[in-house]
Amino acid sequence: MDHHFKTSPGLGKEDWERADSLHPDLKAILEKELESGNTIFKTSKGDPLKESIFVLLTKPFKEIYKIGKAEYRGVNNPYYWKGEYRVPKYDHTLACKF
């Protein structure tokens, strides 16, 4: 994902390693979003489970994707985020802000 460093200013190497470690289905969605101009707001790993990975995008998803095992859920809670894709077995989440 090196080619997207310029699109998400302020992210460190750890953030990109987390994003790159997402389940392949979520990573495919992330790539589509980054290519369409969205950016990564923040990432986290190890909460609540050791293998958990969380990536939050700055803007809403450009579209609803149907890719592999990724499950979409509209959260619509301003305290958290607008929507998310999850692969529950791996506890990986790709979410978007409003």
C-alpha positions in Angstrom: 0.0 0.0 0.0 3.0 2.3 -0.3 1.4 4.2 -3.1 -1.3 5.5 -0.8 1.0 7.2 1.8 0.4 10.5 0.2 -3.4 10.2 0.4 -3.5 9.7 4.2 -1.2 12.3 5.8 -0.2 11.9 9.4 -0.2 8.1 9.4 2.8 6.2 10.6 4.4 2.9 9.5 2.4 1.0 12.1 -0.9 2.3 10.7 0.1 1.1 7.2 1.2 -2.3 8.5 -2.2 -2.7 10.2 -4.1 -1.7 7.1 -1.9 -4.1 5.1 -2.7 -6.9 7.6 -6.5 -6.7 7.1 -8.3 -9.8 5.9 -8.0 -9.9 2.1 -11.7 -9.1 1.5 -11.5 -6.0 3.6 -8.2 -5.0 2.1 -9.8 -5.2 -1.4 -12.5 -2.8 -0.2 -9.9 -0.5 1.4 -7.9 -0.4 -1.8 -11.1 0.6 -3.8 -11.8 3.3 -1.3 -8.3 4.7 -1.3 -8.2 4.7 -5.1 -11.5 6.6 -5.2 -10.0 9.4 -2.9 -11.0 8.3 0.6 -8.2 8.3 3.3 -7.4 6.5 6.5 -8.3 8.4 9.6 -6.8 6.0 12.2 -6.0 2.4 12.9 -5.7 0.1 15.9 -4.7 -3.4 16.7 -5.2 -5.8 19.6 -8.5 -4.5 21.0 -10.6 -6.4 22.1 -8.7 -9.5 20.9 -5.0 -9.9 20.2 -5.8 -10.5 16.5 -8.2 -7.6 16.2 -7.5 -5.0 13.5 -9.5 -1.8 13.0 -9.2 0.8 10.2 -11.4 3.9 10.2 -11.8 5.9 6.9 -12.2 9.7 6.9 -15.3 9.7 4.6 -18.3 7.5 4.0 -17.9 4.5 1.8 -18.3 5.4 -1.9 -20.5 2.3 -2.4 -21.8 -0.9 -0.8 -19.4 -3.7 -1.8 -20.2 -7.4 -2.0 -16.7 -9.0 -1.6 -16.1 -12.4 -0.2 -16.7 -12.8 3.6 -16.9 -9.1 4.3 -20.3 -8.3 6.0 -21.6 -4.7 5.9 -23.5 -3.1 8.7 -24.9 0.4 9.0 -23.9 1.7 12.4 -25.2 5.3 12.0 -24.0 6.4 15.4 -22.2 9.8 15.3 -20.3 8.8 18.5 -18.8 5.8 16.7 -19.1 5.8 12.8 -21.4 5.5 9.9 -20.9 2.0 8.6 -18.5 -0.9 8.8 -17.4 -4.1 7.0 -16.3 -6.9 9.2 -15.0 -10.4 8.9 -16.1 -11.7 12.3 -14.0 -14.9 12.4 -10.8 -12.7 12.3 -12.2 -9.7 14.2 -11.1 -7.4 11.5 -13.1 -4.2 10.8 -13.0 -1.5 8.2 -15.3 1.4 9.2 -16.1 4.9 7.9 -16.9 8.2 9.4 -19.9 10.4 8.4 
